[in-house]
Amino acid sequence: MGEQRSFLEMSRKISIPVSTTFQYLQIFNGLLELTDKELEILSKFVDLSTTVNLCSAENKRAVAESLGMADPNTLNNYVKRLKDKNAIQKTKNGYRLSPLLKIDSKVNLEIIFNAE
């Protein structure tokens, strides 16, 4: 009889097709623990951004309008939460998407389970 391997010794490759920024960001949400609203807002910032500063006043206006928010400043609390959860990073030019979340057509994740 062949040897049985424990699930810890198995290697698996899983392909996850995504067609929207929101779906792409959902894949990483186990690490970031964003709320559904935070995910929605972050995906809108990524999709609608027209400046180097992801959270510029111009981008906030576009995101707020797309979400039906009357006041773009409402997004300031979300920007702080996204920064605190490392989904975005403060730079000299404002904010940018975390390098972990860089939109790419192919992303490989390796999960190492160390049970001791």
N, C-alpha and C positions, 0 to 999 in steps of 0.2 A: 504494500500500500504506500501511496505517496505521502510525503510530509504535508501536514496542514500548517498553513501560516496564519498567524493571528492577524486581526484587522489592522494592528499597528504596523505590521511589516509590509502591508500591501501598498502598492502605488496605483493611483487612479488618475485618469485624465478626464475632465468633464468640460464639455464645450457648452457655453451659455450664450445663446444668440440674443443680442440686444439691438433695438432699433431706435431708441431714444436716449437722450442724456439722462433722463430720470431713471430709466432701467439700468443704465451703466453705473450710475451712482449707487443704486440699490444694492448692487453686488458687494460694495465696500461697506455697507451700513452695519454689518456685524462688528466692524472695527470702530466705526465712528459713533454709532448709537444716536443717529439723528432722528428726530421725529418726522412723520410724514410731511408736515408743513415745512420743516427745515429742508428736507430733501427737495420738495417742490420749489422752494425759493432758490436754493443753490442751483438746481438745474435751469431755472429761468435766468439767473445771473450768467451762467455759462452760455446758454443759448442766445441771449439777447445782448451780451456784452459787445460794446463797440469801442472801448478804450482799454489802455494798458491796465488801469485800475479797475479790477473786476467790480468793485462796489462804489464806483464814482457816482456823483449826483445824477449824471445823465443815465447811467445804467439803472440806478434806483428808480428813477422816474419810469423807465421802460418796464421794469419788473413790476412795479406797483400797478401800472396801467394794465399790464397783462393779467394780473391777479385781481383786478377790480378794487384795488385799495385807493382811497381818496388821497391819502397823504403818504408820499414816498418815505418820509422820516420814520414811519412805522417800521420800516425795514431795519433801522439802526439796531434794535434789540436782537433781531435775527442775525445780523452781521456779527455782533458780539458773540452770540452763541456759536455761530459757525467757526469763528476764530478760536473760541475756547475749546471746541471739540476737534480742532486741527483740520477742519475741512478747507479752510482758507488760511493764508498766512499774510501777516503785515509785512510790507516792503517799503522801501523809500518812496515808491510811487503810489502807495495805497495798499491794495490787497490783490492777491493772486490765488488761484486754485492751488491747493496742496499738491506737491509733486506726486504723492501717492495716487491722486485722483486724475492725473494727466490723462486726457482722452486719447486713446490709442486704439487702433483697429485690432491689435492682438496683445493681450495681457496674460502673463503667466503668474499664477499665485502658487506659492509653496507653503503648505501648512505643516509644521513640525510639531508632533504631539510627543511630549516628553513625560511619560508617566513614571514617576519614581516613588 
